[in-house]
Amino acid sequence: MAKNLQGAQEEFIQRLTYFYYYMAYLGLPIKFHSYYRGGEEQNRLFAEKKTKARAGESSHNYGLAVDYHFQDGGWDVPKSHWERGDMVARYVGLESGIGYDDANHIQLPGWKLWKSTYSY
């Protein structure tokens, strides 16, 4: 039996909660931003060359991704902070964008499977 998109979003939020508290426990408190993006916003960011994905091509469009930064230092932190974020993301069952130069991005693995449950 397939889950619906809402179920995936709930699972993602639960894993994000673990990620948030684990990072704080490690002394690296974070702030989330850019959770859900509608199609118009996604296309605007694409036109501004701030993303490589058009509407429907980003995990943000399905509520299955979030970007984050560190409370102390924002984005201007040592690479080890992002590496720790990647490690924690994997530990709680998420994927980070560190491997494709988008270290502040985390998403639910397999998010593309949910595309068929949602339409623009």
Secondary structure as the mmCIF struct_conf table of DSSP 4:
data_model
#
loop_
_struct_conf.conf_type_id
_struct_conf.id
_struct_conf.beg_label_comp_id
_struct_conf.beg_label_asym_id
_struct_conf.beg_label_seq_id
_struct_conf.end_label_comp_id
_struct_conf.end_label_asym_id
_struct_conf.end_label_seq_id
HELX_LH_PP_P HELX_LH_PP_P1 ALA A 2 ASN A 4
HELX_RH_AL_P HELX_RH_AL_P1 LEU A 5 TYR A 25
TURN_TY1_P TURN_TY1_P1 LEU A 26 GLY A 27
STRN STRN1 ILE A 30 HIS A 33
HELX_RH_AL_P HELX_RH_AL_P2 GLY A 39 ALA A 47
TURN_TY1_P TURN_TY1_P2 GLU A 48 LYS A 49
BEND BEND1 LYS A 50 LYS A 50
BEND BEND2 LYS A 52 LYS A 52
TURN_TY1_P TURN_TY1_P3 ALA A 55 GLY A 56
BEND BEND3 GLU A 57 SER A 58
HELX_RH_3T_P HELX_RH_3T_P1 SER A 59 TYR A 62
TURN_TY1_P TURN_TY1_P4 GLY A 63 GLY A 63
STRN STRN2 ALA A 65 PHE A 70
TURN_TY1_P TURN_TY1_P5 GLN A 71 GLY A 73
STRN STRN3 GLY A 74 GLY A 74
TURN_TY1_P TURN_TY1_P6 TRP A 75 TRP A 75
BEND BEND4 VAL A 77 VAL A 77
HELX_RH_AL_P HELX_RH_AL_P3 LYS A 79 TYR A 91
TURN_TY1_P TURN_TY1_P7 VAL A 92 GLY A 93
STRN STRN4 GLU A 95 GLY A 97
HELX_RH_3T_P HELX_RH_3T_P2 ILE A 98 TYR A 100
TURN_TY1_P TURN_TY1_P8 ASP A 101 ASP A 101
STRN STRN5 ASP A 102 GLN A 107
TURN_TY1_P TURN_TY1_P9 PRO A 109 GLY A 110
HELX_RH_3T_P HELX_RH_3T_P3 TRP A 111 THR A 117
#
